[in-house]
Amino acid sequence: MFGSEVPKRIANFEIIREIGRGGMGMVYLAKQVPIGREIAMKILPAQGDNSSEEYKEAMGRFKSEAMTVSKLEHENIVRLYDYGFAKGMHYLAMQYINGYSLYDIIQKRKPLPIETVIEYAKQICRGLNYADQKGVIHRDIKPQNILVSKEDGKCRIVDFGIAKFKRDGRRTMVGIAIGTPEYMSPEQAEGKNLDHQTDVYSLGILIYEMCTGNPPFYGGDPVGIAYRQVNEQPKNPSKLRHDIPVRLELIILKAIKKNKNERYRNTGEILKDLDTVISEGKDSIFDDYEIKASAKYSFRNDVLGGGYDSMSDVYDRNGDNGNVRGFVGNNQTTILIWMIALVSSLFGAIVILLVILLQQVR
């Protein structure tokens, strides 16, 4: 879409290298002069025909993102440092996150360890809940729009290009769905006017994907996926992953209810329920592991991914008499075999004694 050559310096920013690109612009690593701060610079180059509908749409999203992010200051939302126009290019100077997108992490490690799922979900909840309180609806929550820092494992929400303020009752494009089909709420897929509960649904899909490795509906054409968002019920996550905590599954299923009146009212409610999953411990199989931000990537799936056959095993191992109940709960088959063998031995001994007694009587 964009063919303009980017100069080595724009305003007071020195361009270092390209780090990404999309349909609405390119992103560069740059250095802010004279303070030397590294930033991520999103650039929308001018085109030969700036009056084209494609360019106008890109320009509208660019300005919308600048206006939106400028009003948000939260540790789980990327910060905006500057917005302007120089050398024929619109630019956004934003906080640079040295890390990976959540999409890349899921693709490399899917499914993610449950503790990591809960920790990431809580951080994203905090960012979305703050945005909601500021009247901002993101409308495009997906793994590609979550960046995770290498240094501390902190999640930050990015790309507010199609976000809108709740007080603006107008649709961006009447009757047309805008967003990513795999993460769209049913009302978003139908092109209806949206409120913050569309972000609740998208977050539920994102947590589902972290747990299972894929969103519930994917593949095929975008229209088909959007249709399924409206008309089909997803598989329960526990059908795809046996070790998912019961409470976490209930949170996901409530967040992705088709009828938004049956969903969580906001991401703050999801955050409260996620806190109970961790604090109770009994619904999680990772009680022996301490959550540390600096070690989120150190958990291995083969260590954290199982070892229990049922939720009853989890409760047994965590109770006051866990040693006895845990042994019985995890060795029921062995104990049953030994009992059968013992009964058989006793029965055989009795038969032999009876035979001997009969012979002596004769």
Buried (B, 14 or more C-beta within 10 A) or exposed (E): BBEBEBEEBBBBBBBBEEEEBBEBBBBBBBBBEEEEBEBBBBBBBBBEEEEEEEBEBBBBBBBBBBBBBBEBEBEBBBBBBBBBEBBEBBBBBBBBBEBBBBBBBBEEBBBBBBBBBBBBBBBBBBBBBBBBEBBBBBBBBBBBBBBBBEEEBBBBBBBBBBBBBEEEEEBBEEEEBBBBBBBBBBBBBBBBBBBBBBBBBBBBBBBBBBBBBBBBBEEEEEEEBBBBBBEEEBEBBBEBBEBBBBBBBBBBBBBBBBEBEEBBEBBBBBBEBBEEBBEEBBBBBBBEBEBEEEEBBEBEEEEBBEEBEEBEBBBBBBEEEEEEBBBEBBEEEEEEEEEEEEEEEEEEEEEEEEEEEEEEEE
